[in-house]
Amino acid sequence: MKVVVNIVYDAKGPIVADQVYKLAREKLPHISLGTVYRNLNRLVSSGMISETKVGSVQCFFAHPYSNTHLECVKCGRLSNVAYELSLQQISKETGLDLEGYELRLKGVCQECASKGS
């Protein structure tokens, strides 16, 4: 599990399970994709990492990390945005018992913007 958590924490942003698997095999050649998925799910359950979905693809990222993401409409890349909502304030104002949130902003990432495409 340590190899998997280190891979997620070393990633510069969200990472998909297949990428984690490929990097884990460099250190543990006999690790299976199923083992990687089980470890990722355990890490999410324990609160050590977080997950989000882009379409039908699960992405994992270090926790605590922003739950606000920019999804590039050109390349599809998901990147974190340093912005946090106050769930306590929203709960107080709405009367809702909130457990968490995920905010997805859609736009053009810096790399695509700099290409002018």
C-alpha positions in Angstrom: 0.0 0.0 0.0 2.9 2.3 0.7 4.0 2.2 -3.0 0.5 3.1 -4.2 0.1 6.0 -1.7 3.6 7.3 -2.6 2.7 7.3 -6.3 -0.5 9.2 -5.7 1.2 11.8 -3.5 4.1 12.2 -6.0 1.7 12.9 -8.9 1.4 16.6 -9.8 -2.4 16.3 -10.0 -5.1 13.6 -10.3 -3.8 10.2 -11.6 -5.8 7.3 -13.0 -5.5 3.7 -11.7 -3.8 2.5 -14.9 -1.1 5.1 -14.4 -0.7 4.1 -10.8 -0.5 0.4 -11.9 2.2 1.2 -14.5 4.4 3.1 -12.0 3.8 0.5 -9.3 5.0 -2.3 -11.6 8.3 -0.5 -11.9 8.9 -1.0 -8.2 6.8 -4.2 -7.7 6.9 -6.2 -11.0 4.4 -8.8 -9.8 1.7 -6.4 -8.5 -1.7 -6.9 -10.1 -4.1 -4.3 -11.3 -6.7 -5.7 -8.9 -4.2 -5.1 -6.0 -3.7 -1.5 -7.1 -7.5 -0.9 -7.3 -8.0 -2.5 -3.8 -5.3 -0.3 -2.3 -6.7 2.8 -4.0 -10.1 2.1 -2.6 -8.7 1.4 0.9 -6.8 4.7 0.8 -9.9 6.6 -0.3 -12.0 4.9 2.5 -9.3 5.8 5.1 -9.2 9.4 3.9 -5.6 9.3 2.9 -6.4 10.1 -0.8 -9.4 11.4 -2.6 -11.1 10.5 -5.8 -13.2 12.1 -8.5 -14.6 11.0 -11.8 -14.0 12.5 -15.3 -16.7 11.0 -17.3 -16.5 7.3 -16.4 -12.8 7.4 -15.4 -11.9 7.5 -11.7 -9.0 9.9 -10.8 -7.1 9.8 -7.5 -5.3 12.6 -5.8 -3.5 13.3 -2.6 -5.6 14.3 0.4 -6.1 16.8 1.8 -6.4 18.4 -1.6 -8.7 20.9 -3.2 -12.1 19.4 -4.1 -12.3 22.0 -6.9 -11.0 21.0 -10.3 -10.7 22.5 -13.8 -11.6 20.2 -16.6 -10.0 21.4 -19.8 -12.5 21.4 -22.6 -9.7 21.0 -25.2 -7.5 18.2 -23.9 -9.7 16.8 -21.1 -7.0 17.2 -18.5 -8.2 17.6 -14.9 -6.2 19.9 -12.7 -6.7 21.2 -9.1 -7.8 24.7 -8.3 -6.8 26.2 -5.0 -10.4 27.1 -3.9 -12.3 25.8 -0.9 -15.9 26.3 0.1 -17.0 26.5 3.7 -19.3 23.6 4.3 -19.9 24.8 7.8 -21.1 28.1 6.5 -23.3 26.6 3.8 -24.8 24.1 6.3 -25.6 27.0 8.6 -27.2 29.0 5.8 -29.2 26.2 4.2 -29.9 23.9 7.1 -28.4 21.0 5.1 -26.2 18.3 6.8 -23.3 18.4 4.3 -20.5 15.8 4.2 -18.4 17.1 1.4 -18.4 18.6 -2.0 -16.8 18.5 -5.4 -16.8 21.5 -7.8 -15.8 21.1 -11.4 -15.0 24.1 -13.5 -14.8 23.8 -17.2 -12.5 25.9 -19.3 -9.1 25.8 -21.1 -6.0 24.8 -19.2 -2.9 27.0 -19.3 -1.0 24.6 -21.6 -3.8 24.6 -24.2 -4.2 28.3 -23.9 -0.5 28.9 -24.5 -0.7 26.7 -27.6 -3.4 29.0 -29.0 -5.4 26.0 -30.1 
